[in-house]
Amino acid sequence: MATAALAVAAVGAVIAPQTAQADPGPKILHAAPNGSGEACTATRPCSPEAARDAAREVTGQDVRVELADGTYEMREPLKLGAADSGRDGHTVTWTAAHGAEPVFSGGRAIEGWSEAADGTWTAEVPEGLTPRQLFVDGERALRARGAACAASTCDATKTGMTGATATGIAKWRRPTGAEAVIKVRWRDYHCRIAGVEGDNLTFAQPCWTNSASGTDRTGPAWDSTTVDSSRYSGVAFFENARELLDKPGEFVWDAEDRTVTYLPRKGQDMRRARVLTPATERLMVVDGAHDLRIDGIGFAYAAYGRPSTDEGYAGTQAGLTLTGATGPVDHAGRFYTKPSAALTVRGGRHVDVSKSEFTHLGGAGVILESGTKDSSVTRSRFTDLSSGAAYIGDTEPNPAADLAGERNTVAYNTISRAGVEYTDAVGIWAGYEAELTVDHNTLDDLPYSGISVGWGWNQPEAQKSVLRDNRITGNRITNVMRVEHAQHDGGAVYTQGAQPGTVVSGNYINRSAYGNTERDGNGIYLDEQSSYIRVEGNVITRIGYKWVSNWAGYGIQNHATGNWTDTDAPALSGTGSTMKDNHTELDRLPADALAVAARAGAHGAPAEQLRPDLARAGTASQSSTDGAAEAAYATDGDTSTDTRTLSEPGAWWQVDLGEARRVGQVEVWNNTSMTTADFDVRLARTADFADATTLHVTGRSLRPTLLDTDAEARYIRIKLTGTGRVALAHVLVHPART
């Protein structure tokens, strides 16, 4: 009986209706720019700090902190730690209230402007501010800068530089407020002048020592790109001196007088203008939190103070710098320092940043570091940043398990005009990461590489690392490695390190180092120890040098398959590397390639179609031949093969199209080791060029020099106007548009 009763009771328990526990829904807290320290209700919103503290008291449900519209002036970062995490399967979300556009701002207003007779305006700067950037009505001003100074005048050594007399610096009122900006290949240096003695300049320490060779803190390979190396070609410009203030939109910060002087752009009224300088370094710091969302928040006017100190900016690569007067010997890039960012996440788990805007920043946008895992930056916009947009991971090749970056995502973001001040910065940087996804981002108008994944070069300590299974997919990368910024040896997609399982696929890359003069602008650049990487189904056009590059023999087992490109490139180096079934030397993109390109990026957009090339079917010839450099190498669709004539008066190269055609444009790509300069491009119907149309190019040709015309021609000849060589990689002849 007892057993039967229990059985009946058990059945009853199964079939009896249950009372469901109602989901309480999220607890909503309200914050506003002028919020108090209490309440956090819709009628009495509190401050972000008070909302954070109130959220800590909520248990058993999600929390939403809804930020009202307006600017939140941050005198210090909002700090979120482990206590601010979602608990027991719930999530804490910081988000914009419906229809609101909240902005965390690190800016401080500079007011009280007075006009001088020369048209400049000056204002006193409050104590505690060091204006390195200035924004007038939301538009970035430039620090007043001068002309370039060649190495023959500004000769750099380990201890300083000559040139104070020729540049006029010796007569400046306050030269020690100015900085030298130096670019050597992929590196960028900003060091303040410390003293002037005769023709000699010395610079703030440790900035100058960290920019020169011989510290043994970076490994011997770096010494070829220091300020005192053979690759140093001079100072790009000196900046921040009153004597250089001569263009509208420029400003000067005088630390001794504590004043800012600005020369307004046309239409700017300084009596009414809103002038801001970044002052607060970080606007939000997330340290050890989990199950946290940051959604729809703006981040603006965050500062990056280190470059204005004696540390300066001793760039190493991708916006990272060498800091500190001393440090351990480092042959793996371990001890380089990332820039300051508006939002920093350290050791986060399931921290998601979405639909946020990062703009007008003195440093970087967002950093995920110190073992952040399973976190993301998505559907956000980054524009007008002094440094890079997103920095993911760290520089230790073999970190402890809790400090390894894993399974992070950067996707569907829009990045433009990053690296405005520190031009060695990249759009998206990742160090030693595993299972990273960089997907469907749109990157445009960047000074150096677009996406950089991996670290360590070929240094011994970095040859085996946690790098693996990373995916760079579906991104749209255009107008990167912009020539005017003089940063070299990079690519739209750049990798380092052995990365088993890593894939680069479905990306659309157009115009990387386009218009350069050197052979160092790539589409997909598998640099140094890059190994075990698959490059598949990408569309890569208008590249300054190689559409895919793997120059190092110790980069192994890389495979490029099924890509579309308008040029060709040498086979990949390294044991076991292959190039197979790629569609190269195209002068029109087929439908399949156009479809891949249209799907790429955060929003999708059509590709820039190629123009047909009449020269490829023509017959090339030249006035003479140097070695094996055949004339046809300039029409073979490969920018890495070159033709050269002997050095002679009036040297020439030409192509016969076979019949007269209406020509709309000629592209001239220079040779990879010697640049053709000062030449005529002549277009004629007859071989004697009696009826020629002549276009003259002064100075060195770029990669490419574009010459628009509308001429009927069968013969196109490139002819020196003096004595020398014609040296070319590529010549394309496009028909006139109909």
VEXMI-538564 format. One line per 10 residues: number of its first residue (from 0); their letters; for each residue x, y, z of C-alpha. Coordinates in nm, 3 decimals. Layout:
NUM) A) X,Y,Z  ...
This chain:
0) MATAALAVAA) 0.000,0.000,0.000  0.268,0.243,0.086  0.448,0.168,-0.241  0.129,0.216,-0.445  0.052,0.542,-0.273  0.397,0.670,-0.350  0.355,0.570,-0.713  0.026,0.756,-0.738  0.178,1.058,-0.571  0.468,1.049,-0.813
10) VGAVIAPQTA) 0.237,1.036,-1.113  0.037,1.319,-0.969  0.350,1.519,-0.927  0.431,1.472,-1.293  0.090,1.569,-1.426  -0.005,1.837,-1.178  0.007,2.190,-1.323  0.313,2.389,-1.219  0.317,2.751,-1.119  0.570,2.914,-1.356
20) QADPGPKILH) 0.812,3.163,-1.208  0.746,3.491,-1.390  1.047,3.647,-1.556  1.088,3.979,-1.377  1.237,4.142,-1.686  1.535,4.375,-1.664  1.584,4.624,-1.388  1.609,4.962,-1.561  1.824,5.238,-1.417  1.833,5.586,-1.566
30) AAPNGSGEAC) 2.137,5.813,-1.588  2.182,6.161,-1.732  2.467,6.410,-1.782  2.341,6.621,-1.492  2.224,6.324,-1.286  2.247,6.317,-0.910  2.392,6.056,-0.681  2.050,5.915,-0.598  1.734,5.756,-0.736  1.831,5.646,-1.091
40) TATRPCSPEA) 1.465,5.664,-1.201  1.319,5.808,-1.518  1.205,6.118,-1.330  1.519,6.149,-1.120  1.810,6.015,-1.327  2.138,5.968,-1.151  2.501,5.996,-1.259  2.672,5.705,-1.438  2.872,5.633,-1.123  2.556,5.620,-0.911
50) ARDAAREVTG) 2.388,5.396,-1.169  2.687,5.163,-1.153  2.662,5.144,-0.777  2.287,5.084,-0.790  2.330,4.806,-1.045  2.555,4.620,-0.801  2.262,4.579,-0.565  2.036,4.406,-0.820  2.013,4.028,-0.810  1.814,3.769,-1.000
60) QDVRVELADG) 1.752,3.971,-1.315  1.914,4.155,-1.603  2.011,4.519,-1.555  1.984,4.799,-1.813  2.148,5.132,-1.744  1.980,5.369,-1.990  2.174,5.685,-2.061  1.985,6.000,-2.148  2.081,6.217,-2.443  2.371,6.458,-2.406
70) TYEMREPLKL) 2.740,6.490,-2.332  2.883,6.325,-2.020  3.194,6.523,-1.930  3.431,6.263,-1.789  3.699,6.397,-1.557  3.805,6.038,-1.495  3.707,5.709,-1.658  3.393,5.523,-1.560  3.538,5.208,-1.402  3.350,4.880,-1.424
80) GAADSGRDGH) 3.493,4.576,-1.249  3.398,4.225,-1.150  3.122,4.359,-0.924  2.959,4.517,-1.229  2.918,4.188,-1.415  2.599,4.005,-1.495  2.539,3.731,-1.238  2.371,3.392,-1.243  2.313,3.390,-1.616  2.201,3.754,-1.636
90) TVTWTAAHGA) 2.354,4.048,-1.821  2.429,4.409,-1.736  2.379,4.643,-2.031  2.491,5.005,-2.060  2.292,5.156,-2.343  2.136,5.467,-2.492  1.783,5.545,-2.386  1.529,5.530,-2.668  1.615,5.798,-2.927  1.911,5.927,-2.723
100) EPVFSGGRAI) 2.270,5.978,-2.833  2.479,5.983,-2.515  2.847,6.073,-2.555  3.120,6.015,-2.299  3.360,6.303,-2.361  3.711,6.364,-2.232  3.721,6.711,-2.384  3.769,7.042,-2.204  3.659,7.372,-2.348  3.914,7.643,-2.420
110) EGWSEAADGT) 3.749,7.984,-2.403  3.829,8.354,-2.393  3.986,8.393,-2.738  4.138,8.726,-2.844  4.245,8.827,-3.193  4.591,8.956,-3.291  4.679,9.186,-3.578  4.810,8.894,-3.788  4.470,8.720,-3.782  4.561,8.460,-3.521
120) WTAEVPEGLT) 4.356,8.404,-3.207  4.500,8.320,-2.864  4.344,8.182,-2.548  4.480,8.095,-2.206  4.473,7.727,-2.114  4.354,7.614,-1.768  4.603,7.441,-1.542  4.625,7.066,-1.589  4.566,7.071,-1.965  4.827,7.001,-2.231
130) PRQLFVDGER) 4.656,7.057,-2.565  4.809,6.815,-2.811  4.498,6.810,-3.025  4.249,7.090,-3.083  3.899,7.059,-3.230  3.718,7.371,-3.347  3.344,7.317,-3.393  3.414,6.945,-3.425  3.689,6.985,-3.688  4.043,6.874,-3.608
140) ALRARGAACA) 4.309,7.145,-3.621  4.668,7.059,-3.714  4.973,7.142,-3.506  5.163,7.403,-3.704  5.425,7.228,-3.914  5.713,7.320,-4.142  5.878,7.169,-4.446  6.074,6.846,-4.470  6.445,6.851,-4.387  6.667,6.610,-4.581
150) ASTCDATKTG) 6.920,6.388,-4.407  7.202,6.584,-4.567  7.098,6.881,-4.352  6.919,6.718,-4.058  7.174,6.443,-4.001  7.054,6.219,-3.717  7.286,6.030,-3.482  7.242,5.840,-3.156  7.272,6.164,-2.962  7.083,6.417,-3.172
160) MTGATATGIA) 7.072,6.596,-3.504  7.227,6.876,-3.704  7.024,7.136,-3.895  6.933,7.400,-3.637  7.085,7.675,-3.850  6.951,7.582,-4.194  6.599,7.517,-4.065  6.593,7.842,-3.868  6.527,7.654,-3.544  6.833,7.819,-3.384
170) KWRRPTGAEA) 6.648,8.154,-3.402  6.309,8.033,-3.282  6.183,8.197,-2.965  6.102,7.867,-2.794  6.238,7.574,-2.991  6.203,7.338,-2.694  5.826,7.334,-2.743  5.863,7.187,-3.093  5.889,6.824,-3.202  6.062,6.645,-3.487
180) VIKVRWRDYH) 5.835,6.402,-3.675  6.039,6.133,-3.851  5.917,5.846,-4.066  6.145,5.551,-4.142  5.974,5.282,-4.347  5.688,5.153,-4.125  5.797,5.347,-3.817  5.690,5.690,-3.694  5.876,5.900,-3.435  5.770,6.216,-3.250
190) CRIAGVEGDN) 6.040,6.355,-3.019  6.047,6.699,-2.856  6.350,6.925,-2.897  6.536,6.949,-2.564  6.810,7.193,-2.658  6.984,7.390,-2.934  7.358,7.455,-2.941  7.496,7.604,-3.259  7.378,7.380,-3.544  7.304,7.085,-3.315
200) LTFAQPCWTN) 6.971,6.973,-3.174  6.920,6.740,-2.882  6.592,6.573,-2.796  6.394,6.469,-2.490  6.496,6.146,-2.325  6.416,5.863,-2.330  6.233,5.940,-2.655  6.548,5.987,-2.862  6.737,5.689,-2.720  6.433,5.469,-2.779
210) SASGTDRTGP) 6.416,5.592,-3.138  6.785,5.521,-3.207  6.976,5.196,-3.245  7.175,4.999,-2.992  6.933,4.966,-2.698  6.915,4.584,-2.737  6.555,4.616,-2.625  6.406,4.542,-2.965  6.632,4.287,-3.128  6.895,4.352,-3.395
220) AWDSTTVDSS) 6.653,4.336,-3.688  6.501,4.666,-3.586  6.820,4.866,-3.616  6.769,4.920,-3.991  6.470,5.146,-3.927  6.589,5.368,-3.643  6.648,5.742,-3.671  7.023,5.688,-3.702  7.001,5.407,-3.960  7.096,5.411,-4.326
230) RYSGVAFFEN) 6.726,5.413,-4.414  6.668,5.745,-4.239  6.602,6.005,-4.511  6.535,6.311,-4.301  6.272,6.483,-4.088  5.922,6.473,-4.233  5.851,6.803,-4.057  5.901,6.993,-3.734  5.581,7.096,-3.559  5.439,7.310,-3.278
240) ARELLDKPGE) 5.643,7.630,-3.306  5.494,7.978,-3.337  5.724,8.047,-3.632  5.553,7.765,-3.826  5.198,7.893,-3.783  5.113,8.003,-4.137  4.815,7.800,-4.264  4.447,7.824,-4.170  4.347,7.541,-3.942  4.684,7.523,-3.761
250) FVWDAEDRTV) 4.751,7.584,-3.393  5.044,7.608,-3.149  5.054,7.514,-2.782  5.297,7.722,-2.573  5.365,7.536,-2.248  5.552,7.825,-2.087  5.287,8.091,-2.147  5.011,7.830,-2.117  4.840,7.960,-2.430  4.702,7.816,-2.750
260) TYLPRKGQDM) 4.725,8.021,-3.070  4.509,7.930,-3.368  4.476,8.054,-3.726  4.108,8.010,-3.818  3.981,7.841,-4.129  3.759,8.042,-4.361  3.422,8.108,-4.203  3.521,8.023,-3.845  3.421,8.281,-3.586  3.634,8.229,-3.275
270) RRARVLTPAT) 3.400,8.447,-3.067  3.131,8.182,-3.108  3.331,7.868,-3.185  3.326,7.570,-2.951  3.689,7.470,-2.900  3.776,7.144,-2.724  4.100,6.970,-2.637  4.115,6.605,-2.522  4.204,6.592,-2.153  4.085,6.264,-1.996
280) ERLMVVDGAH) 4.288,5.965,-2.112  4.036,5.683,-2.080  3.662,5.730,-2.074  3.561,5.379,-1.969  3.773,5.101,-1.822  3.628,4.751,-1.784  3.852,4.542,-1.560  3.770,4.178,-1.493  3.398,4.206,-1.572  3.187,3.948,-1.751
290) DLRIDGIGFA) 2.844,3.929,-1.916  2.851,4.299,-1.984  2.719,4.491,-2.286  2.805,4.843,-2.398  2.559,4.948,-2.663  2.497,5.272,-2.853  2.732,5.496,-2.655  2.955,5.762,-2.810  3.316,5.812,-2.705  3.482,6.140,-2.799
300) YAAYGRPSTD) 3.779,6.364,-2.719  3.978,6.110,-2.517  4.343,6.206,-2.467  4.670,6.018,-2.515  4.921,6.196,-2.297  5.246,6.002,-2.329  5.363,6.158,-2.660  5.362,6.501,-2.497  5.599,6.387,-2.221  5.970,6.315,-2.243
310) EGYAGTQAGL) 5.874,5.959,-2.340  5.752,6.102,-2.669  5.642,5.859,-2.934  5.913,5.608,-3.030  5.710,5.405,-3.277  5.791,5.038,-3.335  5.503,4.919,-3.553  5.126,4.947,-3.583  5.093,5.224,-3.322  5.288,5.046,-3.047
320) TLTGATGPVD) 5.586,5.226,-2.896  5.903,5.161,-2.699  5.871,5.324,-2.358  6.078,5.357,-2.043  6.438,5.463,-2.009  6.551,5.107,-1.944  6.409,4.762,-1.987  6.486,4.397,-2.045  6.638,4.261,-2.364  6.339,4.183,-2.582
330) HAGRFYTKPS) 6.358,3.975,-2.899  5.986,3.904,-2.927  5.822,4.246,-2.909  5.691,4.169,-2.559  5.754,4.505,-2.400  5.609,4.743,-2.656  5.329,4.966,-2.533  4.986,5.006,-2.689  4.839,5.356,-2.717  4.580,5.484,-2.473
340) AALTVRGGRH) 4.221,5.413,-2.583  3.882,5.567,-2.509  3.748,5.226,-2.398  3.973,4.960,-2.246  3.864,4.608,-2.153  4.105,4.404,-1.941  4.049,4.039,-1.861  3.690,4.055,-1.977  3.464,3.756,-2.044  3.162,3.798,-2.269
350) VDVSKSEFTH) 3.201,4.175,-2.289  3.026,4.304,-2.601  3.065,4.654,-2.746  2.815,4.733,-3.019  2.661,5.021,-3.216  2.894,5.271,-3.050  3.079,5.562,-3.204  3.442,5.654,-3.146  3.541,5.991,-3.287  3.776,6.288,-3.239
360) LGGAGVILES) 4.021,6.090,-3.027  4.379,6.175,-2.933  4.466,5.805,-2.915  4.294,5.479,-3.009  3.931,5.370,-3.003  3.903,5.043,-2.811  4.142,4.790,-2.656  4.061,4.432,-2.553  4.361,4.300,-2.357  4.500,4.104,-2.061
370) GTKDSSVTRS) 4.330,3.777,-2.146  3.997,3.911,-2.265  3.799,3.619,-2.411  3.469,3.556,-2.590  3.418,3.930,-2.633  3.334,4.148,-2.930  3.336,4.489,-3.096  3.059,4.503,-3.354  2.857,4.743,-3.569  3.045,5.046,-3.437
380) RFTDLSSGAA) 3.192,5.346,-3.615  3.546,5.479,-3.577  3.657,5.801,-3.743  3.908,6.083,-3.691  4.140,5.902,-3.450  4.501,6.000,-3.382  4.593,5.631,-3.348  4.431,5.301,-3.451  4.068,5.197,-3.412  4.082,4.859,-3.234
390) YIGDTEPNPA) 4.366,4.681,-3.053  4.294,4.317,-2.967  4.524,4.109,-2.748  4.878,4.143,-2.624  5.244,4.098,-2.713  5.340,3.794,-2.502  5.377,3.493,-2.736  5.308,3.229,-2.470  5.096,3.379,-2.195  4.945,3.198,-1.900
400) ADLAGERNTV) 4.605,3.048,-1.987  4.408,3.321,-1.808  4.600,3.592,-1.998  4.556,3.445,-2.348  4.322,3.627,-2.584  4.075,3.377,-2.729  3.755,3.370,-2.937  3.717,3.746,-2.971  3.530,3.910,-3.260  3.564,4.240,-3.447
410) AYNTISRAGV) 3.283,4.253,-3.702  3.063,4.486,-3.909  3.246,4.799,-3.798  3.320,5.105,-4.011  3.670,5.253,-3.975  3.796,5.562,-4.156  4.062,5.826,-4.097  4.241,5.641,-3.819  4.612,5.709,-3.767  4.561,6.078,-3.838
420) EYTDAVGIWA) 4.850,6.182,-3.611  5.046,5.859,-3.555  5.063,5.735,-3.911  5.223,5.401,-3.827  4.895,5.295,-3.663  4.668,5.039,-3.831  4.290,5.010,-3.845  4.258,4.680,-3.656  4.555,4.529,-3.473  4.571,4.190,-3.304
430) GYEAELTVDH) 4.872,4.045,-3.126  4.903,3.686,-3.012  4.537,3.582,-3.046  4.363,3.249,-3.102  4.028,3.194,-3.277  3.995,3.564,-3.350  3.728,3.665,-3.603  3.774,3.987,-3.803  3.471,3.984,-4.028  3.281,4.219,-4.260
440) NTLDDLPYSG) 3.444,4.541,-4.147  3.474,4.840,-4.379  3.811,5.018,-4.362  3.898,5.323,-4.570  4.146,5.611,-4.582  4.425,5.480,-4.360  4.796,5.576,-4.362  4.941,5.228,-4.309  4.805,4.872,-4.299  4.434,4.802,-4.266
450) ISVGWGWNQP) 4.413,4.479,-4.062  4.720,4.341,-3.883  4.706,4.000,-3.710  5.008,3.840,-3.541  5.331,3.959,-3.384  5.691,3.862,-3.319  5.862,3.877,-3.660  6.114,3.591,-3.673  6.256,3.646,-3.329  6.348,3.321,-3.148
460) EAQKSVLRDN) 6.111,3.362,-2.854  5.818,3.425,-3.087  5.856,3.133,-3.327  5.613,2.920,-3.126  5.315,3.102,-2.982  4.945,3.076,-2.904  4.856,3.216,-3.251  4.609,2.988,-3.433  4.273,2.956,-3.608  4.218,3.323,-3.681
470) RITGNRITNV) 3.974,3.435,-3.951  3.999,3.754,-4.156  3.689,3.731,-4.372  3.458,3.944,-4.581  3.623,4.280,-4.510  3.621,4.576,-4.749  3.960,4.752,-4.734  4.016,5.052,-4.961  4.258,5.343,-4.987  4.508,5.221,-4.731
480) MRVEHAQHDG) 4.884,5.278,-4.709  4.809,5.628,-4.837  5.118,5.755,-5.014  5.122,6.104,-4.866  5.191,5.960,-4.519  5.517,5.792,-4.628  5.467,5.467,-4.437  5.607,5.167,-4.621  5.628,4.788,-4.610  5.273,4.700,-4.513
490) GAVYTQGAQP) 4.950,4.579,-4.668  4.573,4.595,-4.661  4.587,4.267,-4.466  4.912,4.206,-4.280  5.012,3.899,-4.079  5.303,3.777,-3.870  5.380,3.452,-3.694  5.295,3.087,-3.744  4.915,3.070,-3.726  4.787,2.715,-3.792
500) GTVVSGNYIN) 4.431,2.715,-3.919  4.422,3.086,-4.006  4.216,3.189,-4.310  4.207,3.515,-4.511  3.906,3.489,-4.741  3.628,3.679,-4.914  3.788,4.021,-4.866  3.767,4.303,-5.119  4.089,4.504,-5.133  4.125,4.803,-5.365
510) RSAYGNTERD) 4.398,5.069,-5.372  4.667,4.973,-5.122  4.981,5.186,-5.166  4.833,5.297,-5.496  5.042,5.581,-5.631  5.356,5.489,-5.438  5.708,5.510,-5.577  5.845,5.200,-5.402  5.795,4.824,-5.417  5.650,4.779,-5.073
520) GNGIYLDEQS) 5.275,4.822,-5.086  5.089,4.491,-5.078  4.738,4.355,-5.082  4.772,4.055,-4.851  5.115,4.057,-4.688  5.225,3.737,-4.515  5.529,3.892,-4.353  5.821,3.738,-4.165  5.730,3.409,-3.994  5.370,3.399,-4.126
530) SYIRVEGNVI) 5.295,3.028,-4.174  5.005,2.785,-4.219  4.775,3.055,-4.357  4.518,3.005,-4.635  4.442,3.298,-4.869  4.123,3.209,-5.055  3.863,3.380,-5.273  3.971,3.740,-5.222  3.933,4.021,-5.478  4.248,4.234,-5.485
540) TRIGYKWVSN) 4.296,4.526,-5.727  4.510,4.838,-5.780  4.791,4.738,-5.546  5.121,4.928,-5.532  5.332,4.612,-5.556  5.218,4.252,-5.493  4.861,4.133,-5.449  4.997,3.858,-5.222  5.344,3.854,-5.069  5.536,3.597,-4.867
550) WAGYGIQNHA) 5.899,3.693,-4.919  6.058,3.506,-4.626  6.179,3.152,-4.679  6.101,3.075,-4.316  5.732,3.150,-4.369  5.604,2.803,-4.464  5.291,2.616,-4.569  5.097,2.918,-4.693  4.845,2.862,-4.971  4.681,3.116,-5.206
560) TGNWTDTDAP) 4.387,2.969,-5.398  4.101,3.102,-5.608  4.171,3.474,-5.571  4.095,3.740,-5.835  4.349,4.014,-5.914  4.457,4.248,-6.192  4.828,4.162,-6.168  5.046,3.860,-6.105  5.304,3.797,-5.834  5.595,3.558,-5.777
570) ALSGTGSTMK) 5.528,3.225,-5.610  5.506,3.227,-5.232  5.832,3.157,-5.053  5.878,2.892,-4.789  5.863,2.515,-4.782  5.528,2.377,-4.893  5.369,2.707,-4.993  5.152,2.708,-5.306  4.962,2.936,-5.543  4.686,2.753,-5.727
580) DNHTELDRLP) 4.386,2.835,-5.947  4.413,3.210,-5.899  4.261,3.443,-6.160  4.543,3.687,-6.231  4.629,3.963,-6.481  4.262,4.054,-6.520  4.156,4.372,-6.692  3.789,4.314,-6.604  3.647,4.155,-6.289  3.414,3.864,-6.371
590) ADALAVAARA) 3.069,3.827,-6.217  3.185,3.591,-5.942  3.450,3.840,-5.827  3.205,4.130,-5.837  2.966,3.929,-5.620  3.236,3.859,-5.359  3.333,4.227,-5.351  2.971,4.342,-5.320  2.919,4.123,-5.012  3.231,4.248,-4.837
600) GAHGAPAEQL) 3.228,4.513,-4.567  2.986,4.630,-4.301  2.716,4.736,-4.542  2.810,4.597,-4.883  2.886,4.810,-5.187  2.978,4.758,-5.553  3.342,4.704,-5.650  3.534,4.952,-5.859  3.544,4.773,-6.194  3.874,4.750,-6.379
610) RPDLARAGTA) 3.925,4.927,-6.711  4.014,4.723,-7.021  4.383,4.729,-7.116  4.465,4.765,-7.485  4.841,4.726,-7.430  4.829,4.358,-7.332  4.741,4.251,-7.684  4.997,4.489,-7.835  5.361,4.451,-7.932  5.619,4.614,-7.703
620) SQSSTDGAAE) 5.965,4.738,-7.805  6.232,4.970,-7.666  6.538,5.163,-7.769  6.778,4.917,-7.601  6.772,4.638,-7.344  6.962,4.611,-7.018  7.023,4.244,-6.943  6.716,4.022,-6.963  6.467,4.304,-6.903  6.245,4.245,-7.204
630) AAYATDGDTS) 6.015,4.517,-7.333  5.715,4.284,-7.290  5.765,4.279,-6.913  5.580,4.612,-6.905  5.268,4.461,-7.065  5.261,4.118,-6.900  5.016,4.213,-6.626  5.277,4.168,-6.353  5.402,4.470,-6.158  5.690,4.270,-6.009
640) TDTRTLSEPG) 5.863,4.210,-6.348  6.042,4.505,-6.503  6.186,4.626,-6.829  6.491,4.853,-6.852  6.678,5.024,-7.128  7.045,5.114,-7.117  7.133,5.462,-7.000  7.129,5.674,-7.315  7.000,6.008,-7.451  6.628,5.994,-7.531
650) AWWQVDLGEA) 6.580,5.633,-7.418  6.231,5.506,-7.497  5.981,5.221,-7.458  5.668,5.182,-7.668  5.372,4.960,-7.747  5.203,4.910,-8.085  4.831,4.846,-8.034  4.797,4.697,-8.384  4.546,4.954,-8.500  4.447,5.308,-8.409
660) RRVGQVEVWN) 4.217,5.326,-8.105  4.061,5.608,-7.909  4.272,5.624,-7.589  4.129,5.769,-7.268  4.403,5.702,-7.015  4.760,5.572,-6.985  4.890,5.420,-6.661  5.267,5.420,-6.609  5.403,5.205,-6.323  5.766,5.255,-6.231
670) NTSMTTADFD) 6.036,4.992,-6.201  6.092,4.829,-5.861  6.452,4.943,-5.822  6.487,5.257,-6.035  6.217,5.511,-6.103  6.170,5.664,-6.446  6.158,6.043,-6.421  6.107,6.346,-6.645  5.962,6.186,-6.956  5.709,6.236,-7.233
680) VRLARTADFA) 5.420,6.004,-7.307  5.353,6.036,-7.680  5.043,5.902,-7.855  5.036,5.883,-8.235  4.856,5.714,-8.524  5.177,5.667,-8.723  5.511,5.507,-8.636  5.705,5.826,-8.711  5.505,6.010,-8.441  5.454,6.301,-8.679
690) DATTLHVTGR) 5.102,6.356,-8.546  5.178,6.283,-8.179  4.989,6.411,-7.878  5.247,6.463,-7.600  5.192,6.452,-7.225  5.489,6.540,-7.003  5.564,6.395,-6.658  5.793,6.600,-6.436  5.981,6.415,-6.164  5.950,6.049,-6.071
700) SLRPTLLDTD) 5.662,5.839,-6.193  5.442,5.677,-5.933  5.291,5.331,-5.911  5.097,5.439,-6.113  5.115,5.780,-6.278  4.773,5.831,-6.442  4.756,6.040,-6.758  4.412,6.127,-6.894  4.376,6.200,-7.261  4.137,6.168,-7.553
710) AEARYIRIKL) 4.355,6.087,-7.851  4.336,5.855,-8.151  4.653,5.645,-8.135  4.813,5.318,-8.242  5.155,5.383,-8.089  5.221,5.490,-7.729  5.581,5.581,-7.652  5.744,5.670,-7.318  6.056,5.875,-7.394  6.306,6.044,-7.163
720) TGTGRVALAH) 6.362,6.413,-7.221  6.726,6.378,-7.115  6.985,6.105,-7.070  6.912,5.799,-6.857  6.713,5.477,-6.846  6.352,5.399,-6.903  6.265,5.148,-6.629  5.905,5.026,-6.609  5.703,4.757,-6.435  5.368,4.804,-6.601
730) VLVHPART) 5.205,5.019,-6.869  4.832,5.003,-6.929  4.644,5.177,-7.210  4.273,5.223,-7.147  4.018,5.297,-7.419  3.817,5.619,-7.391  3.493,5.579,-7.200  3.183,5.560,-7.415
